[in-house]
Amino acid sequence: MTDYLWLDAEMTGLNNKTCRIVEVAAILTKDDLLPYAKWGALVYQNPHVGWEQVAMEMHQKSGLFEEIQQLGIDERIAVNQLVNWLKSHVDRRLVNLAGNTVHFDRSFLVEQWPAIKPFLSHRHLDVSSFKIYAEGQGVKKFDLSPPAHRAMDDIEHSIKEFQYYLAEIKKLS
């Protein structure tokens, strides 16, 4: 069975060279899509450096901005926690990164948290690709409202969305 690392990250903006990760959530599943492990972290980032205005406003609205200032941990600690969590659950097996528009999260991980890269297969499962295909085939849009840009809520939503589109695509056969 394949391991999927469902991951979502919230960032200070969209540029993986100048913006930073502020929240990460990860869920491990097998092919059955049932979570067998969850992990998450708030990552402290200086509130005066590297924030794009749109990201700051979005994270202030969701409450994330204040939370990371109060509860965020050092980024190096977060990376070490994620590495240790992956070691404890997948050891040295490669996982397929999964999520919505997951190439974006991968670009931040590879650029800023390279210690994670050895766990990642070159493959990823992108829910947005299934969504585009299914809706192009006439499948009704997934109607569960997306959460307010919080990593664990977003990734749990992505799994439900993928389950929906997968079931609908199977009906097309």
C-alpha positions in Angstrom: 0.0 0.0 0.0 1.1 3.5 -0.7 1.6 6.1 2.0 0.2 9.6 1.3 1.4 12.6 3.2 -1.5 15.0 3.0 0.0 18.4 3.8 -1.1 22.0 3.9 1.0 25.0 4.8 0.1 28.6 5.4 2.7 31.1 4.5 3.5 34.8 4.9 3.0 35.2 1.1 3.3 33.5 -2.2 7.1 33.7 -2.9 9.0 30.7 -1.7 12.3 32.8 -1.7 11.1 35.7 0.4 8.1 34.4 2.3 8.0 31.9 5.1 5.9 29.0 6.4 3.8 29.9 9.5 1.6 26.8 9.9 1.9 23.3 8.7 -0.5 20.4 9.1 0.1 16.8 7.9 -2.0 13.7 7.8 -0.7 10.3 6.8 -3.1 7.8 5.0 -2.8 4.7 3.0 -4.8 4.0 -0.2 -8.0 3.8 1.9 -7.6 7.5 2.8 -8.2 6.8 6.5 -5.8 8.9 8.6 -3.4 6.9 10.7 -1.3 9.8 12.0 -1.7 13.6 12.3 0.8 16.3 13.0 0.8 20.1 13.0 2.8 23.1 14.1 2.5 26.9 14.3 5.8 28.5 13.3 6.8 31.8 14.7 7.8 34.4 12.1 8.7 38.0 12.7 5.6 40.1 12.3 7.6 42.9 10.7 9.6 41.0 8.1 8.6 39.1 4.9 4.8 39.5 5.1 2.8 40.2 2.0 -0.1 42.5 2.8 -2.8 40.0 1.5 -1.4 37.2 3.5 -1.2 39.2 6.7 -4.8 40.4 6.3 -6.0 36.8 5.6 -4.2 35.4 8.6 -5.3 38.2 10.9 -8.9 37.5 9.8 -8.6 33.8 10.6 -6.8 34.4 13.9 -3.7 32.6 12.7 -1.5 35.8 12.8 -2.1 36.3 16.5 -1.7 32.6 17.3 1.7 32.3 15.7 2.9 35.4 17.6 1.8 33.8 20.9 2.3 30.1 20.3 4.5 29.7 17.3 7.7 27.7 17.7 11.1 28.2 16.1 11.1 27.0 12.5 14.1 24.7 13.1 12.2 23.0 15.9 9.2 22.6 13.6 11.3 21.0 10.9 12.9 18.6 13.4 9.5 17.7 14.8 8.2 16.9 11.3 11.3 14.9 10.4 11.0 12.8 13.6 7.2 12.4 13.1 7.8 11.1 9.6 10.6 8.8 10.8 8.4 7.3 13.4 5.6 6.6 11.0 7.1 5.9 7.6 10.8 5.3 8.5 12.6 5.5 5.2 9.8 4.7 2.9 9.0 7.5 0.4 5.6 9.1 0.6 3.5 10.7 -2.1 2.7 14.3 -1.1 -1.0 15.0 -1.4 -3.3 18.0 -1.2 -4.8 20.8 -3.1 -2.4 22.6 -5.5 0.2 20.6 -3.6 3.1 21.6 -5.9 2.9 25.1 -4.2 3.4 23.6 -0.7 6.2 21.3 -2.1 8.0 24.3 -3.5 8.2 25.9 0.0 9.2 22.6 1.6 12.0 21.9 -0.8 13.3 25.5 -0.7 13.0 26.1 3.0 12.7 22.8 4.8 15.1 20.6 2.7 15.3 18.0 5.6 11.8 16.9 4.5 12.8 16.2 0.9 14.3 12.7 1.5 10.9 11.5 2.5 9.1 12.7 -0.6 8.5 10.7 -3.7 8.8 12.5 -7.0 5.1 11.9 -7.3 2.3 13.8 -5.8 -1.5 13.6 -5.7 -3.1 16.9 -6.5 -6.8 17.1 -5.6 -7.2 20.2 -7.8 -6.3 18.0 -10.9 -9.1 15.5 -10.0 -11.5 18.5 -9.5 -10.7 20.0 -12.9 -11.2 16.6 -14.7 -14.4 15.7 -12.8 -16.0 19.0 -13.3 -15.1 18.9 -17.0 -17.0 15.6 -17.1 -20.1 17.3 -15.7 -19.6 16.2 -12.1 -21.3 18.6 -9.7 -18.9 20.8 -7.7 -18.0 19.7 -4.2 -20.3 21.7 -2.1 -18.6 21.6 1.4 -17.5 25.2 2.1 -13.7 25.5 2.3 -12.3 26.4 5.7 -10.7 29.7 6.6 -7.1 29.1 5.7 -6.0 27.0 8.6 -3.7 24.2 7.7 -5.4 21.2 9.5 -8.9 22.3 8.5 -7.7 22.8 4.9 -6.0 19.3 4.6 -9.0 17.5 6.2 -11.2 19.3 3.7 -8.8 18.3 0.8 -9.2 14.6 1.8 -13.0 14.9 1.8 -12.9 16.7 -1.5 -10.7 14.0 -3.0 -13.0 11.2 -1.7 -16.0 13.0 -3.3 -14.4 13.5 -6.7 -12.9 10.0 -6.7 -16.4 8.5 -6.0 -18.0 10.6 -8.7 -15.3 9.8 -11.3 -15.8 6.0 -10.6 -19.6 6.5 -11.3 -18.7 7.8 -14.8 -17.3 4.3 -15.9 
